[in-house]
Amino acid sequence: MGAAVILASPKAWLAHSVRRKLLAMALLPLLVALPLLIGALVIWGDQAYDRLLITKVRSDLAVARGYFDQVVSEVGGGTESVAQSHALHRALAARDRARLDALLAREREALDLDFLVISAPGDPTWSGAVTGARAARLALIDGERFAALAPHAAERVAVPLVPTRNATPTDRTVEDRALVVLAASPVRGDAGEVLAVLRGGVLLNQNLDFIDHINRIVYPEGSLPFGSQGTATLFLDDVRITTNVRLFQDRRAVGTRVSQAVREAVLQRGSTWLDRAFVVNDWYVSAYEPLVDAQGKRVGMLYVGFLEQPFRWVMQAMLGSIALLFLAVMALAAIVSLRLARSIFRPVERMNRTIEQVEAGDARARVGALASRDEIGALAQHLDHLLDVVDDKTRSLQRWADELDHKVAERTRELAQSNASLVQAQRQLVQSEKLAAIGQLTASVAHEINNPIAVIQGNLDLLRETLGPKATPVLAELKLVDQQVERMRRIVNQLLQHARPTDYAGYVESLHPGRVFDECLVLAGPQLAQAKIDVVKDYAATGTVGFNHQELQQVLINLILNAVQAMPGGGRLVLRTRDIEAGVSLEVEDNGIGLPPGSTERLFRPFFTTRPDGHGLGLWVSQSLVERYGGRLEALPGAGGGAVFRLRLATEPVPPEAVIAAASN
């Protein structure tokens, strides 16, 4: 049975087999529960693994932010230490610009700053700068202004934009602003008054050492398993101004831009992005955090992340291993379940097969010995014992039935012999009573009709004599009346003939059946031609029949005309003769409407007819004529429809007295 049938009607599939039910009971928990567990494990494992990766990247971002804040603090601390140094105060007091510039250059290199400048407290160039101890913040500085502060680092400011997939559309082609860590520290006199403001800073644009150092702190060598790689990036607005993400080979992805979704979440809404993101050319587990300047404006982003694919492979390998383990356990459990189920359904199948063999007639079929010693094994033994008892009782009943059949057969033969005699006597009595009744009826009818016929005939003769020559104009009508009177007389004689066959039996002669058929065709020719009936002659008989010539013609014409009436739209009439044992068979076959159902036994009864205009005497009279000469008339259905009427007549002429004597006996 196909899988489509099982799925379409599982109840019907299980309804007729214990094997299927046991297999379903054994395998359904394995085939349903374990896959559901595996699916739940895959879903839960994927979500848990994602949460684990997000937790890790959040902690990585915290480490990167801590180092970044440390750098900002170090810039502020270094600037403050210079602002409070005795050497700076001495240089300011000496008003020696060259000495001051040399001091600031030495301190800038010592602190690893990109610029270190001093200005008056009210210098409008630094409007909005925060003063105070360790006041270090991010700041955006115009490229030209930064070039004036640090000519040696000016070439790092301009960052050409690289077209990036999924980034926010822009018309800019270069980022020419400088993102710097800016510290401002006041230089105070002995009285605490502000003599000047010392400002130091670090340029973050294309500061590869800075970002690589962050990356080494967050992702030291060996900290990421499975070949994953950690990355760190600083953004000015949405542009990567320094990164260790590779665009291809050794070229870094400086100038590429962040996706529009990340930009909106981090720069516009100020959220921290913790999710997987497509970074330049691969998927990373990423963390983005906004960077703000001294006024609290979001000017850039700090990013850390690591390649997702190695972790994804590990997760898939782990889930695949667990799934394989589950499948192995399921297969082992299925094998054990099938073995246990087989120990149940095999004995049941053997018992069922034994019952089927017994029903098919094999009384010696038995379940036999079973390895099982449980309730099913005991049931099989009880079944074998029951079949032994049934077989023994069946043989006893068969023996008694044979004896009873023998006694019934003997009694039936005795009753049949007695019944045959009784039936023969009854048939003779009925025949005698029928002939007597018909004779009495026909004699009465003949007497009542003959008297008016005689009166009509006498008056007709008197009328003809009285009129004489004057009767000439009506001679044709008088002749017609004579013919009808004669016809009524013949009808009466036929009735008397059937009532008293010994008085009216015709002259018996040897007749060739084919010639008689041909004579009948001549007589019935007009009816056959009018009905458009084809006649087929099949005369194979070589013997003759003993019959009265006119009466045989009467019988055959009656049968032919009946066939014509059965084929109102035309048809095929077959006239057939055959030699049979001790006689000849004459058949009249048509392909008309056929015999009505259940009418075979009533066809030859008087007054039975299937036509509205029929009188029901034709076949009865024909049968009476045939039986008078020792023959038999039969009605049979045709092979291809229609009907066949068959006459079985003796070859040698039979005297009417012998026929009548045989009928009366």
Secondary structure, DSSP 4 states (H G I P E B T S, - for coil): --HHHHHH-HHHHHHT-HHHHHHHHHHHIIIIIHHHHHHHHHHHHHHHHHHHHHHHHHHHHHHHHHHHHHHHHHHHHHHHHHHT-HHHHHHHHHT-HHHHHHHHHHHHHHHT-SEEEEE-TT-GGGTT---STTEEEEEEE-HHHHHHH-GGGGGGT-EE----TTBPP----EE--EEEEEEEEEEE-TTS-EEEEEEEEEE-TT-HHHHHHHHHHHS-TTSS-TT--EEEEEEETTEEEEE--EEETTEE-TT-B-BHHHHIIIIIT-PPEEEEEEETTEEEEEEEEEEEBTTS-EEEEEEEEEESHHHHHHHHHHHHHHHHHHHHHHHHHHHHHHHHHHHHHHHHHHHHHHHHHHHTT-TT------S--SHHHHHHHHHHHHHHHHHHHHHHHHHHHHHHHHHHHHHHHHHHHHHHHHHHHHHHHHHHHHHHHHHHHHHHHHHHHHHHHHHHHHHHHHHHHHHGGGGGGGHHHHHHHHHHHHHHHHHHHHHHHHH-HHHH----EEE-HHHHHHHHHHHTHHHHHHTTEEEEEEE---S-EEE-HHHHHHHHHHHHHHHHHH-TT-EEEEEEEEEETTEEEEEEEE-SS-PPTT-TTTTTSTT--SSTT--S-HHHHHHHHHHHTT-EEEEEE-TTSSEEEEEEEESS---HHHHHHHHH-
